Amino acid sequence: MKRLVLAGGGHAHLAVLEHFAKAPVANLELVLATPSRYQYYSGMLPGWLAGHYAQAQCRIDLAALAARAGARLIQAPVRQLRADARTLELGDGGRLAYDLLSLDVGSATEVSALQALGDKLLPIKPLDAFFARWPDVLQAAQARAGFCLVVVGGGAAGLEVALAAAYALRGASCTASVHLVASESGMLAGHAPSVQQRALRCAQAARLNLHFQRAEGHQDGVRLADGQLLPADCVIAATGAQAHAWLESSGLNLDAAGFVQVGADHRSSSHLQVFAAGDTCARNDLMLQKSGVHAVRAGPVLAHNLRAAITGAALRSYVPRRHTLYLLACGPRQAIASWGGLSAQGRWVWRWKNHIDQGFVRRHSLAKSGSKPAG
Ligand SMILES: Cc1cc2nc3c(=O)[nH]c(=O)nc-3n(C[C@H](O)[C@H](O)[C@H](O)COP(=O)(O)OP(=O)(O)OC[C@H]3O[C@@H](n4cnc5c(N)ncnc54)[C@H](O)[C@@H]3O)c2cc1C
């Protein structure tokens, strides 16, 4: 009997669980170790903030998926990985040995410059914690005239969250102001200029206060690079992905930012028994954006390769497409589409996004185990 441990219930592991549910491998013990029973779908978080979705619509029940795959679910985070000894230490005090390990543990939010904010700081990840804390922020904004919310981060997540929060605060009749702090490179760096212009118009229409300079945390708010202090009641950090600190002592090859180095087959470049996908990995053959799209698309390849690592079959490569489609929610039921140099916008883009996002959650919630023989 061999043991395959899936650490994290991230996007790629959804495909892995479904793969093993449809076609179990004989003499394989499957274990899923993850902190929460639910996997929240980040693409729907802005829609939840804006009030378009209930929280339960934005998540996938990992317990049900694990049960269908015949996997044992351990509801605890990995706290320590010792790749040479092939063991994990978990948050519940348990120790777990493995023959094969797959990491899809996502990333944390990079908040090193914002620590001085203390309780005012609300990192966008982990998503469970964000879902739990936002209702209190909304309540505080309703209770206090002139509430000031600052969102730090000029990427897609920061923009979507700022627009959704502004929409929610207006809908709750709050007299609140919302600031979006992006760096000097502006909003949505890496997207086409037409996407950036659409985003700017949306931000202006939502009356976001925009700041294009770096921010540092302060006990009263954020200090901008020009010295101005922006007092804030709450600061949401959507400041990009940071590798989990426990990877540092894992013994795995990591890139300069601490993410697990993998090849095109998503196998660790240092340990043959370890695979990684999603935000937690860094490809050594190309630069892969930290995005849900890549985590989802790498899923079936990861599933195949985990099976192949057990059965001795050939591994496959995950080959990303040249352009990735991003559908950015704008607060009300409107969205911007960004694909390479092309962009579009409107209610129909929102309906498209809604169809994809709800379809994704529904597919993983309703999937049944298949009847293929073990192999
Ligand atoms: C607001 C927002 C909107 C976004 N919208 C989009 C979008 O529209 N399109 C897009 O492509 N990307 C989007 N992203 C980026 C996307 O969220 C990430 O790139 C994606 O979630 C990465 O998937 P993942 O599987 O690597 O990790 P995650 O989806 O973060 O999953 C990680 C899993 O690991 C678990 N975990 C965490 N720590 C541990 C631990 N120590 N031990 C065990 N398990 C652990 C978590 O509970 C979770 O189950 C958005 C991000 C945000 C914040």
The ligand as a MOL file (V3000), in Angstrom:
LIG
                    3D

  0  0  0     0  0            999 V3000
M  V30 BEGIN CTAB
M  V30 COUNTS 53 58 0 0 0
M  V30 BEGIN ATOM
M  V30 1 C -10.1070 38.5630 -5.1430 0
M  V30 2 C -9.3620 37.6480 -6.0620 0
M  V30 3 C -9.8790 37.3810 -7.3110 0
M  V30 4 C -9.1950 36.5370 -8.1770 0
M  V30 5 N -9.7360 36.3080 -9.3950 0
M  V30 6 C -9.0800 35.5050 -10.2380 0
M  V30 7 C -9.6360 35.2470 -11.5300 0
M  V30 8 O -10.7290 35.7500 -11.8730 0
M  V30 9 N -8.9410 34.4380 -12.3810 0
M  V30 10 C -7.7450 33.8890 -12.0140 0
M  V30 11 O -7.1540 33.1630 -12.8160 0
M  V30 12 N -7.1890 34.1200 -10.8080 0
M  V30 13 C -7.8260 34.9010 -9.9120 0
M  V30 14 N -7.2800 35.1350 -8.6850 0
M  V30 15 C -6.0160 34.4580 -8.3120 0
M  V30 16 C -6.3480 33.0900 -7.7380 0
M  V30 17 O -7.0580 33.2450 -6.5320 0
M  V30 18 C -5.1330 32.2680 -7.3840 0
M  V30 19 O -4.1540 32.3450 -8.3600 0
M  V30 20 C -5.5950 30.8130 -7.2430 0
M  V30 21 O -6.4760 30.7090 -6.1400 0
M  V30 22 C -4.4470 29.8750 -7.0530 0
M  V30 23 O -4.9840 28.5850 -6.9090 0
M  V30 24 P -4.2210 27.5340 -6.0190 0
M  V30 25 O -4.8760 26.2360 -6.2830 0
M  V30 26 O -2.7750 27.6550 -6.2020 0
M  V30 27 O -4.4730 28.0090 -4.5100 0
M  V30 28 P -5.8090 28.3050 -3.7050 0
M  V30 29 O -6.9960 28.3920 -4.5620 0
M  V30 30 O -5.4700 29.4860 -2.8410 0
M  V30 31 O -5.9490 27.0240 -2.7840 0
M  V30 32 C -5.0100 26.7280 -1.7880 0
M  V30 33 C -5.5530 25.6290 -0.9280 0
M  V30 34 O -4.5660 25.2360 0.0170 0
M  V30 35 C -5.1040 25.2880 1.3320 0
M  V30 36 N -3.9870 25.6270 2.2270 0
M  V30 37 C -3.4730 26.8270 2.5200 0
M  V30 38 N -2.4630 26.6890 3.3770 0
M  V30 39 C -2.3150 25.3720 3.6090 0
M  V30 40 C -1.4380 24.5980 4.4180 0
M  V30 41 N -0.4810 25.1540 5.1710 0
M  V30 42 N -1.5840 23.2630 4.4190 0
M  V30 43 C -2.5510 22.6520 3.6710 0
M  V30 44 N -3.4070 23.3400 2.8960 0
M  V30 45 C -3.2800 24.6790 2.8660 0
M  V30 46 C -6.2000 26.3210 1.2630 0
M  V30 47 O -7.1310 26.1790 2.3050 0
M  V30 48 C -6.7760 26.0080 -0.1190 0
M  V30 49 O -7.6310 24.8980 -0.0320 0
M  V30 50 C -7.9500 35.9760 -7.7880 0
M  V30 51 C -7.4310 36.2320 -6.5210 0
M  V30 52 C -8.1340 37.0500 -5.6550 0
M  V30 53 C -7.5560 37.3260 -4.2900 0
M  V30 END ATOM
M  V30 BEGIN BOND
M  V30 1 1 1 2
M  V30 2 1 2 3
M  V30 3 2 2 52
M  V30 4 2 3 4
M  V30 5 1 4 5
M  V30 6 1 4 50
M  V30 7 2 5 6
M  V30 8 1 6 7
M  V30 9 1 6 13
M  V30 10 2 7 8
M  V30 11 1 7 9
M  V30 12 1 9 10
M  V30 13 2 10 11
M  V30 14 1 10 12
M  V30 15 2 12 13
M  V30 16 1 13 14
M  V30 17 1 14 15
M  V30 18 1 14 50
M  V30 19 1 15 16
M  V30 20 1 16 17
M  V30 21 1 16 18
M  V30 22 1 18 19
M  V30 23 1 18 20
M  V30 24 1 20 21
M  V30 25 1 20 22
M  V30 26 1 22 23
M  V30 27 1 23 24
M  V30 28 2 24 25
M  V30 29 1 24 26
M  V30 30 1 24 27
M  V30 31 1 27 28
M  V30 32 2 28 29
M  V30 33 1 28 30
M  V30 34 1 28 31
M  V30 35 1 31 32
M  V30 36 1 32 33
M  V30 37 1 33 34
M  V30 38 1 33 48
M  V30 39 1 34 35
M  V30 40 1 35 36
M  V30 41 1 35 46
M  V30 42 1 36 37
M  V30 43 1 36 45
M  V30 44 2 37 38
M  V30 45 1 38 39
M  V30 46 1 39 40
M  V30 47 2 39 45
M  V30 48 1 40 41
M  V30 49 2 40 42
M  V30 50 1 42 43
M  V30 51 2 43 44
M  V30 52 1 44 45
M  V30 53 1 46 47
M  V30 54 1 46 48
M  V30 55 1 48 49
M  V30 56 2 50 51
M  V30 57 1 51 52
M  V30 58 1 52 53
M  V30 END BOND
M  V30 END CTAB
M  END
